[in-house]
Amino acid sequence: METGRAPTPFYRNWRYIIPVAMVVVLLLVSLLVAVPSAPKTSYQIALDRAIDYFHNNYSSTTGLIPETPGSSTYWLYSDNYLSTLAVSRYDPSNSSTAGFGSALHAALVGYVVTLPPALTQNQYEALNSTSAYFRCSANYMLGWSTGNQTFQGHGPVLLMTTANDLSPACASQNYADLLFLQALYYHRIGNLSAASNLYQSGVKDFDGFGFADVAYSNSSSTSYHLYQTYKVALFVYTTYCLGLQSSSQDIGKATSILMSMQSDSTGGFATSYQPNLTSLNAPQVTPGQGVNTETTALAALALELVIHPLGAC
């Protein structure tokens, strides 16, 4: 007796393949839509707000970012040099931010090329080059400020810069910022021993609240008994750049202090602070002065490395 042919399974029948495939695709799409994106970390939120600070304070008149919100004073070094670096490292895939970074860079270069070589010597170049200088610094008002022209009702627009072109003594003194920047410089050129020694010298100034270095202890200094936020930012940055975050006993506290210095209203970071000594184990810091661009840029650079430890440094 001849047996009949077995029926073709439905999954091998062309009449069913296309509808089934469509159902599978729809299920996959719905699954992708239903899965929420991971929430932003507190570090990413703080970084986003810092980048917004640069956007919100940008001047189309000068092509630069002022010293403080609403100010008519603009610094090439260090404010706009650091701001350009922070924005350029933020998110290269974001076309809007990348374009903003390019505009800042073009404006900065346009000004800097007019400077004599001595006025381009700056300590912060240790963040992205091997041309850094660690002499004592001086501030210069540049000749092409706009004099009596008013800007947004704030008086004359002043163009300033800082250069490390004075005595070499500062490099060997106990300034935490210079110690960390020199550590970055030697790390960049491959002298890891010198980088480690300079880094450890800077770490010794951390007293649990901030960096009590020579500037903090000098009664004639404007920083006398005021902790400087930018030094905390440089410590965080250098620790991550040198890959020492897992072995540092102070990085967690320092990062918490840095985060607490961000302004809720502007997204900028306060320049200095005093500790609240009511809790020695977990000090609550309060801003002692307003925010400024230099501090905000260094905080942004530090947060970029906290978020992406393998990023450029």
C-alpha positions as CSV (number, residue, x, y, z in Angstrom):
1,M,0.0,0.0,0.0
2,E,1.4,3.3,-1.1
3,T,1.7,5.9,1.7
4,G,0.8,9.6,1.0
5,R,3.4,12.4,1.2
6,A,3.8,13.9,4.6
7,P,2.5,17.4,4.9
8,T,5.1,20.2,4.7
9,P,5.7,21.8,8.1
10,F,4.3,25.3,8.4
11,Y,7.7,26.8,9.0
12,R,8.9,25.5,5.6
13,N,5.9,26.8,3.8
14,W,6.5,30.1,2.0
15,R,3.0,31.2,2.7
16,Y,3.9,31.4,6.4
17,I,7.6,32.5,6.3
18,I,7.0,36.2,5.5
19,P,4.2,36.7,8.1
20,V,6.2,34.9,10.8
21,A,9.3,37.0,9.9
22,M,7.3,40.2,10.2
23,V,6.0,39.2,13.6
24,V,9.5,38.4,14.8
25,V,10.8,41.8,13.6
26,L,7.9,43.6,15.3
27,L,8.5,41.8,18.5
28,L,12.2,42.7,18.4
29,V,11.4,46.3,17.6
30,S,8.9,46.5,20.5
31,L,11.5,44.9,22.8
32,L,14.1,47.5,21.9
33,V,11.7,50.4,22.4
34,A,10.5,49.0,25.7
35,V,14.0,48.8,27.1
36,P,14.8,52.1,28.7
37,S,18.2,53.7,28.3
38,A,20.4,53.7,31.3
39,P,20.0,56.7,33.6
40,K,22.8,59.3,33.6
41,T,25.2,59.1,36.5
42,S,25.6,62.1,38.8
43,Y,29.0,62.7,37.2
44,Q,27.5,62.9,33.7
45,I,24.8,65.2,34.8
46,A,27.4,67.5,36.4
47,L,29.5,67.4,33.3
48,D,26.6,68.2,31.0
49,R,25.8,71.2,33.2
50,A,29.4,72.4,33.0
51,I,29.3,72.2,29.2
52,D,26.1,74.2,29.3
53,Y,27.9,76.8,31.3
54,F,30.3,77.3,28.4
55,H,27.5,77.5,25.9
56,N,25.4,79.9,28.0
57,N,28.3,82.3,28.7
58,Y,29.9,82.3,25.2
59,S,30.3,85.8,23.6
60,S,29.8,86.1,19.9
61,T,31.4,89.5,20.1
62,T,34.8,88.2,21.2
63,G,34.4,84.5,20.3
64,L,35.4,83.7,23.8
65,I,34.0,82.8,27.3
66,P,34.3,85.5,30.0
67,E,36.0,85.1,33.3
68,T,32.7,84.8,35.2
69,P,29.1,85.0,34.1
70,G,28.3,88.4,32.9
71,S,31.9,89.6,33.1
72,S,33.5,91.7,30.4
73,T,37.0,90.3,31.1
74,Y,38.3,87.5,28.9
75,W,41.4,85.4,29.5
76,L,43.1,83.5,26.7
77,Y,45.2,81.5,29.2
78,S,44.0,80.0,31.2
79,D,40.2,80.2,30.9
80,N,39.6,79.8,27.1
81,Y,42.5,77.5,26.6
82,L,41.0,75.1,29.2
83,S,37.4,75.6,28.1
84,T,38.3,74.8,24.5
85,L,40.1,71.6,25.7
86,A,37.1,70.6,27.9
87,V,34.6,71.1,25.2
88,S,36.7,69.3,22.5
89,R,36.9,66.2,24.8
90,Y,33.3,66.2,25.8
91,D,31.6,64.2,23.1
92,P,33.2,64.2,19.6
93,S,30.2,62.4,18.1
94,N,27.9,65.3,19.1
95,S,28.0,67.6,16.1
96,S,26.7,70.6,17.9
97,T,29.3,70.5,20.7
98,A,32.0,69.6,18.3
99,G,31.2,72.6,16.2
100,F,31.2,74.8,19.3
101,G,34.6,73.4,20.3
102,S,35.9,74.2,16.8
103,A,34.6,77.7,17.0
104,L,36.3,78.3,20.4
105,H,39.5,76.8,19.1
106,A,39.6,79.0,16.0
107,A,38.9,82.2,18.0
108,L,41.6,81.3,20.6
109,V,44.2,80.5,17.9
110,G,43.3,83.8,16.2
111,Y,44.3,85.7,19.3
112,V,47.2,83.6,20.4
113,V,49.1,83.9,17.1
114,T,49.4,87.7,17.7
115,L,51.2,87.1,21.1
116,P,55.0,87.2,21.5
117,P,56.4,83.8,22.3
118,A,57.0,84.6,26.0
119,L,53.3,85.1,26.5
120,T,52.4,81.7,25.2
121,Q,54.4,79.9,28.0
122,N,51.7,78.3,30.2
123,Q,51.6,75.6,32.8
124,Y,48.3,74.2,31.6
125,E,49.8,73.0,28.3
126,A,50.9,70.0,30.4
127,L,47.3,68.8,29.9
128,N,47.8,68.1,26.2
129,S,51.4,68.8,25.1
130,T,55.0,68.6,26.1
131,S,55.6,72.3,25.8
132,A,54.5,73.3,29.4
133,Y,56.3,75.8,31.5
134,F,56.4,75.9,35.3
135,R,58.0,79.2,36.1
136,C,56.1,81.7,38.3
137,S,53.3,83.4,36.4
138,A,52.2,86.9,35.7
139,N,49.0,88.4,34.3
140,Y,49.0,90.7,31.2
141,M,46.4,93.0,29.8
142,L,46.8,92.7,26.0
143,G,47.0,95.7,23.7
144,W,44.0,94.9,21.5
145,S,41.4,95.1,24.2
146,T,38.5,97.3,23.0
147,G,39.1,100.3,25.2
148,N,36.0,102.3,25.9
149,Q,33.6,100.1,24.0
150,T,30.8,98.8,26.2
151,F,29.7,95.2,26.2
152,Q,26.3,94.1,27.4
153,G,26.4,97.1,29.8
154,H,29.4,95.9,31.7
155,G,31.9,98.5,30.5
156,P,35.1,98.0,28.5
157,V,36.0,94.5,27.2
158,L,39.3,93.6,28.6
159,L,41.4,90.9,27.0
160,M,43.9,89.2,29.4
161,T,46.3,86.4,29.5
162,T,48.6,84.6,32.0
163,A,52.1,83.5,31.2
164,N,54.7,81.5,33.2
165,D,57.6,83.6,32.2
166,L,59.0,84.8,35.5
167,S,61.3,83.2,38.1
168,P,61.8,79.4,37.9
169,A,61.5,79.2,41.7
170,C,57.8,78.3,41.7
171,A,58.3,75.0,40.0
172,S,60.2,73.7,43.1
173,Q,57.9,75.2,45.7
174,N,55.0,73.5,47.3
175,Y,52.1,74.6,45.1
176,A,49.8,71.6,44.6
177,D,48.6,72.7,41.2
178,L,52.2,72.9,39.8
179,L,53.1,69.6,41.4
180,F,50.2,67.8,39.7
181,L,50.8,69.6,36.4
182,Q,54.5,68.6,36.5
183,A,53.5,65.0,37.2
184,L,51.3,65.1,34.1
185,Y,54.2,66.5,32.1
186,Y,56.6,63.9,33.1
187,H,54.0,61.2,32.6
188,R,53.5,62.4,29.1
189,I,57.2,62.3,28.2
190,G,57.6,58.8,29.8
191,N,59.5,59.7,33.0
192,L,57.2,57.7,35.3
193,S,59.5,57.9,38.3
194,A,59.5,61.7,38.3
195,A,55.7,61.7,37.6
196,S,55.1,59.5,40.6
197,N,57.3,61.6,42.9
198,L,55.7,64.9,42.0
199,Y,52.2,63.4,42.3
200,Q,53.0,62.1,45.8
201,S,54.4,65.4,46.8
202,G,51.1,67.0,45.8
203,V,49.0,64.4,47.5
204,K,50.7,65.2,50.8
205,D,49.1,68.6,50.8
206,F,45.6,67.1,51.0
207,D,44.3,67.3,54.5
208,G,40.9,65.7,54.0
209,F,39.2,69.0,53.1
210,G,41.4,70.4,50.3
211,F,45.0,71.2,49.5
212,A,46.7,73.1,52.3
213,D,49.8,74.0,50.3
214,V,52.1,77.0,50.4
215,A,49.4,79.4,49.1
216,Y,46.9,78.2,51.6
217,S,49.3,78.7,54.5
218,N,50.8,82.0,53.5
219,S,49.0,84.8,55.4
220,S,49.9,87.3,52.6
221,S,48.3,85.2,49.9
222,T,44.8,85.8,48.6
223,S,44.2,82.0,49.1
224,Y,45.1,82.2,52.8
225,H,43.0,79.5,54.6
226,L,40.8,79.2,51.6
227,Y,40.8,75.9,49.7
228,Q,41.0,76.2,46.0
229,T,38.6,74.1,44.0
230,Y,40.7,74.0,40.9
231,K,43.5,72.2,42.8
232,V,41.0,69.5,43.8
233,A,40.0,69.2,40.1
234,L,43.6,68.9,39.1
235,F,44.2,66.2,41.7
236,V,41.2,64.2,40.4
237,Y,42.3,64.7,36.8
238,T,45.9,63.7,37.5
239,T,45.0,60.6,39.6
240,Y,42.8,59.3,36.7
241,C,45.4,60.2,34.1
242,L,48.1,58.3,35.9
243,G,45.7,55.4,36.5
244,L,46.0,55.6,40.3
245,Q,42.3,55.9,41.1
246,S,42.0,52.4,42.5
247,S,44.9,52.9,44.9
248,S,44.2,56.4,46.0
249,Q,42.9,56.8,49.5
250,D,41.7,60.3,48.9
251,I,40.2,60.3,45.5
252,G,36.7,59.4,46.7
253,K,36.5,62.3,49.1
254,A,38.2,64.7,46.7
255,T,35.7,63.9,44.0
256,S,32.8,64.4,46.4
257,I,34.1,67.8,47.4
258,L,34.5,68.7,43.7
259,M,31.0,67.7,42.9
260,S,29.6,69.7,45.8
261,M,31.1,72.9,44.5
262,Q,28.9,73.1,41.4
263,S,26.4,76.0,41.3
264,D,22.8,74.9,40.9
265,S,22.0,78.1,38.9
266,T,24.9,78.4,36.5
267,G,26.5,74.9,36.3
268,G,29.8,76.6,37.0
269,F,32.1,75.6,39.9
270,A,33.0,77.8,42.8
271,T,36.5,79.0,43.0
272,S,37.2,78.4,46.7
273,Y,35.6,77.2,49.9
274,Q,36.0,76.7,53.6
275,P,35.3,73.4,55.3
276,N,32.4,72.9,57.8
277,L,34.3,71.3,60.7
278,T,31.2,69.9,62.3
279,S,31.8,66.6,60.6
280,L,35.4,65.6,60.2
281,N,34.7,62.3,58.5
282,A,32.3,63.7,55.9
283,P,32.9,67.5,55.7
284,Q,30.2,69.6,54.1
285,V,31.8,72.2,52.0
286,T,30.3,75.5,51.1
287,P,31.4,77.9,48.4
288,G,33.4,80.9,49.6
289,Q,33.3,82.8,46.3
290,G,31.5,82.7,43.0
291,V,32.0,80.5,40.0
292,N,34.6,81.1,37.3
293,T,35.5,79.7,34.0
294,E,39.0,78.4,34.8
295,T,37.7,76.3,37.7
296,T,34.7,75.1,35.7
297,A,36.9,74.0,32.8
298,L,39.3,72.0,35.1
299,A,36.3,70.4,36.8
300,A,34.9,69.4,33.4
301,L,38.2,67.9,32.4
302,A,38.4,65.9,35.6
303,L,34.8,64.6,35.3
304,E,35.5,63.6,31.7
305,L,38.2,61.3,33.0
306,V,36.1,60.0,35.9
307,I,33.4,59.0,33.4
308,H,35.8,57.6,30.8
309,P,39.0,56.6,32.7
310,L,40.8,55.6,29.4
311,G,40.1,59.0,27.8
312,A,42.7,61.4,26.5
313,C,44.9,63.0,29.2
